[in-house]
Amino acid sequence: MSGFGIIGGTGLDQLEGLEVTGEHQIATPFGQPSRAIQEGRFNNQTVFFLHRHGSPAAVPPHLVNYRANVWALHCLGVDRIVGINAVGGITPAMRPGRLLIPDQLIDYTWGRDHTFDNGDSGSLLHVDFTEPYDRTLRMALVNAAQMANITHESTGVHGVTQGPRLETAAEVQRMARDGCDVVGMTGMPEAALARELDIAYACVCMVVNPAAGLGNLPLTLDMMRSILVQEAFVVRALLVALLDQA
C-alpha cells in the first residue's frame, strides 16, 4: 500500500516497531495538526503515523484539530487511513479486550469543525456517507484479522459522543436503543473529513471498558490503561497482517 496512514488514539501514542525516517510538521489552512507526522518503515512498508491527541500534550477529543490532521496526511500523499480508537462496549459481545472493525457509525458530536467546505467554491459539498468506512479497506482489515487469528467483530455500529466526560447510564441506554455497539469520542468528524478528500478510511475500535451503567465497577483510567496495553499489542499485529497484503 502506498500512502498509508495510521491515526493513533488513547493507548497508541507511538507505533511500536516503526523505524522513523523523518518527521513532517505540516502547516495547513486549518491550523496545526496535533503533532508532527512521523514517516517511517513498518513491516517493510512506508507508513505515516499521527497521534490525534498529541504527545506529550493531551488534546481532549472535542478540541482535536481533525481538519488539520486529515489535511496534513493528504498533503503527504496518504490515500488510505486506519484510525485507532479506544471505546466503551455497549452490546454484550463488546466486552473489554475485544476488537471491533465497525461498518457503521452514529455521530452525536456537536460544535466541531466537521467539514472542509467553507462555501467559497460556490457549490455545496455533498458526499455520500451511506457507508462511512471504505469497504475495501475495511474488508482488508477483516481479512488481516482472520489471517493473523485475531479475535474480532467484523461489523458493528460506532457511536461517537462529544466528550471529554464519559456518558451517563441513560445516554448509553439511548445509544443501545439506537443500535450502537460501542461508544467513543474521536471517530467523527475524522471519517467524514477523509471522505471529503477521497481518502479511504477505516477504523479499529479497542474496547477498553463497559460503557456507563453496564459494568459492576466504577470506570477508572487505571482499568482502561491495563486493557489498552494488551490491545495495543494486538492492534500492532493486526497492522502487520494488513500490510502483509500490500
C-alpha positions as CSV (number, residue, x, y, z in Angstrom):
1,M,0.0,0.0,0.0
2,S,1.4,3.4,-0.9
3,G,0.4,6.5,1.0
4,F,-0.7,4.5,4.1
5,G,-1.6,6.5,7.2
6,I,-2.3,5.5,10.8
7,I,-4.0,7.8,13.3
8,G,-3.4,6.6,16.8
9,G,-5.6,7.4,19.8
10,T,-5.5,6.8,23.5
11,G,-3.1,4.0,24.3
12,L,-1.4,4.2,20.9
13,D,0.6,7.4,21.1
14,Q,3.6,5.6,19.4
15,L,3.6,2.8,16.8
16,E,5.9,0.2,18.2
17,G,8.2,-1.2,15.5
18,L,8.0,1.9,13.4
19,E,11.5,2.8,12.1
20,V,11.2,6.6,11.9
21,T,13.0,8.1,8.9
22,G,11.6,11.6,9.2
23,E,9.0,13.9,10.7
24,H,6.7,16.4,8.9
25,Q,5.3,19.5,10.6
26,I,2.7,20.5,8.0
27,A,1.1,23.9,8.0
28,T,-2.5,23.7,6.8
29,P,-5.2,26.2,6.0
30,F,-6.9,24.9,9.2
31,G,-4.1,25.3,11.6
32,Q,-1.5,22.9,13.0
33,P,-2.0,19.1,13.3
34,S,-1.9,17.5,16.7
35,R,1.8,16.9,16.4
36,A,4.4,16.3,13.7
37,I,3.6,13.3,11.5
38,Q,6.2,10.5,11.7
39,E,7.2,8.9,8.4
40,G,9.0,5.5,8.7
41,R,9.2,1.9,7.7
42,F,6.8,-0.5,9.3
43,N,6.7,-4.1,8.2
44,N,8.8,-3.1,5.2
45,Q,6.3,-0.5,4.1
46,T,6.3,3.3,4.2
47,V,3.8,4.4,6.8
48,F,2.8,7.9,8.1
49,F,1.8,7.9,11.8
50,L,0.0,10.7,13.7
51,H,-1.3,10.6,17.3
52,R,-4.5,12.6,17.3
53,H,-4.2,13.7,20.9
54,G,-0.7,15.0,20.6
55,S,2.3,14.0,22.6
56,P,3.4,14.9,25.3
57,A,0.3,17.2,25.1
58,A,-3.1,15.7,25.7
59,V,-5.6,17.4,23.4
60,P,-9.1,16.4,24.5
61,P,-11.5,14.9,22.0
62,H,-13.6,17.9,21.4
63,L,-10.5,20.1,20.7
64,V,-8.6,17.9,18.3
65,N,-7.9,19.7,15.1
66,Y,-9.4,16.9,12.9
67,R,-9.3,19.1,9.8
68,A,-5.6,19.9,10.1
69,N,-4.8,16.2,10.9
70,V,-6.5,14.8,7.8
71,W,-5.4,17.6,5.5
72,A,-1.8,17.2,6.6
73,L,-1.9,13.4,5.8
74,H,-3.5,14.2,2.5
75,C,-0.7,16.6,1.7
76,L,1.8,13.8,2.3
77,G,0.1,11.7,-0.4
78,V,-1.8,9.5,2.1
79,D,-4.7,7.8,0.3
80,R,-5.6,5.2,3.0
81,I,-6.0,5.8,6.7
82,V,-6.7,3.4,9.5
83,G,-8.0,5.2,12.6
84,I,-7.4,3.5,16.0
85,N,-10.0,4.3,18.7
86,A,-10.4,3.4,22.4
87,V,-14.1,2.8,23.1
88,G,-16.6,1.6,25.7
89,G,-18.6,-1.6,25.0
90,I,-22.4,-1.4,24.9
91,T,-23.6,-4.7,23.5
92,P,-22.7,-8.0,25.3
93,A,-20.2,-9.1,22.6
94,M,-18.3,-5.8,23.1
95,R,-16.6,-6.7,26.4
96,P,-13.2,-5.3,27.4
97,G,-10.4,-6.7,25.3
98,R,-12.5,-7.1,22.2
99,L,-11.6,-5.6,18.8
100,L,-14.3,-4.2,16.5
101,I,-13.9,-3.3,12.9
102,P,-17.1,-1.2,12.5
103,D,-19.1,-0.8,9.4
104,Q,-21.4,1.9,10.6
105,L,-21.4,4.9,12.9
106,I,-23.8,7.4,14.5
107,D,-22.5,10.9,15.2
108,Y,-23.6,12.5,18.5
109,T,-20.9,15.2,18.5
110,W,-21.7,18.9,18.2
111,G,-19.8,22.2,17.6
112,R,-16.8,20.5,15.9
113,D,-15.4,21.8,12.6
114,H,-16.7,18.9,10.6
115,T,-16.2,19.9,7.0
116,F,-13.6,21.5,4.7
117,D,-16.4,23.2,2.9
118,N,-16.4,27.0,3.7
119,G,-18.8,27.9,1.0
120,D,-16.1,29.6,-1.2
121,S,-16.5,27.2,-4.1
122,G,-20.0,28.4,-5.0
123,S,-21.4,24.9,-4.8
124,L,-22.4,22.7,-1.9
125,L,-20.0,19.8,-0.9
126,H,-22.3,16.8,-0.5
127,V,-20.5,13.5,-0.1
128,D,-22.1,10.1,0.0
129,F,-21.7,8.8,3.6
130,T,-24.1,5.8,3.4
131,E,-21.1,3.6,4.2
132,P,-18.9,5.8,6.4
133,Y,-16.0,3.4,6.2
134,D,-14.3,2.4,3.0
135,R,-15.5,-1.1,2.2
136,T,-12.3,-2.3,0.5
137,L,-10.0,-1.1,3.3
138,R,-12.4,-2.4,6.0
139,M,-12.5,-5.8,4.4
140,A,-8.7,-5.8,4.2
141,L,-8.6,-5.3,7.9
142,V,-11.1,-8.1,8.5
143,N,-9.1,-10.4,6.2
144,A,-5.9,-9.5,8.0
145,A,-7.5,-10.2,11.4
146,Q,-8.6,-13.6,10.1
147,M,-5.2,-14.4,8.7
148,A,-3.5,-13.5,12.0
149,N,-6.1,-15.4,14.1
150,I,-7.0,-12.2,15.9
151,T,-10.4,-12.4,17.7
152,H,-12.6,-9.6,16.4
153,E,-16.0,-8.5,15.4
154,S,-16.2,-7.6,11.7
155,T,-19.4,-5.4,11.9
156,G,-20.8,-3.0,14.3
157,V,-22.1,0.5,15.0
158,H,-19.6,3.0,16.4
159,G,-21.4,5.8,18.3
160,V,-19.3,9.0,18.7
161,T,-20.0,11.4,21.6
162,Q,-18.7,14.8,22.4
163,G,-16.5,14.2,25.4
164,P,-14.3,14.7,27.3
165,R,-16.7,13.5,30.0
166,L,-17.9,9.9,29.9
167,E,-21.6,9.3,29.2
168,T,-24.4,8.9,31.6
169,A,-26.1,5.5,32.1
170,A,-29.2,6.9,30.5
171,E,-27.3,8.2,27.5
172,V,-25.8,4.7,27.0
173,Q,-29.2,3.2,27.2
174,R,-30.4,5.6,24.5
175,M,-27.4,4.6,22.3
176,A,-28.2,1.0,22.8
177,R,-31.7,1.6,21.6
178,D,-30.3,3.5,18.6
179,G,-28.3,0.4,17.7
180,C,-24.8,1.4,18.8
181,D,-22.4,-1.4,19.8
182,V,-19.6,0.8,21.1
183,V,-19.1,4.4,22.2
184,G,-16.1,6.6,21.6
185,M,-15.2,10.3,21.3
186,T,-12.9,10.6,18.3
187,G,-14.3,8.8,15.3
188,M,-16.0,11.9,14.0
189,P,-15.5,14.1,12.1
190,E,-12.4,12.2,11.2
191,A,-14.1,9.7,9.0
192,A,-16.2,12.3,7.1
193,L,-13.3,14.6,6.5
194,A,-11.3,11.7,5.0
195,R,-14.3,11.0,2.7
196,E,-14.4,14.7,1.5
197,L,-10.7,14.3,0.4
198,D,-11.4,10.9,-1.2
199,I,-9.2,9.1,1.3
200,A,-10.1,5.5,2.0
201,Y,-10.7,5.4,5.8
202,A,-11.5,2.5,8.1
203,C,-11.5,2.2,11.9
204,V,-10.3,-0.3,14.5
205,C,-12.1,0.1,17.9
206,M,-10.4,-1.3,21.0
207,V,-13.0,-2.0,23.7
208,V,-11.3,-0.9,27.0
209,N,-14.3,-0.7,29.4
210,P,-18.0,-1.4,29.7
211,A,-20.0,1.7,28.9
212,A,-21.5,3.7,31.7
213,G,-24.1,1.7,33.7
214,L,-23.1,-1.7,32.2
215,G,-20.3,-2.8,34.5
216,N,-20.0,-3.7,38.1
217,L,-17.1,-1.4,38.9
218,P,-16.6,2.3,38.6
219,L,-14.9,3.5,35.4
220,T,-11.3,4.4,36.1
221,L,-8.4,5.3,34.0
222,D,-6.3,2.6,35.6
223,M,-8.8,0.0,34.5
224,M,-8.7,1.3,30.9
225,R,-4.9,1.6,30.8
226,S,-4.4,-2.1,31.6
227,I,-6.6,-3.2,28.8
228,L,-5.1,-0.6,26.4
229,V,-1.6,-2.1,26.9
230,Q,-2.9,-5.5,25.9
231,E,-4.9,-4.3,23.0
232,A,-2.2,-2.0,21.6
233,F,-0.1,-5.2,21.1
234,V,-2.9,-6.9,19.3
235,V,-3.6,-3.9,17.1
236,R,0.1,-3.8,16.1
237,A,-0.2,-7.4,15.0
238,L,-3.3,-6.6,13.0
239,L,-1.5,-3.7,11.2
240,V,1.4,-6.0,10.4
241,A,-1.0,-8.5,8.9
242,L,-2.7,-5.7,6.9
243,L,0.5,-4.5,5.4
244,D,1.4,-8.1,4.5
245,Q,-1.4,-7.9,2.0
246,A,0.1,-5.0,0.2
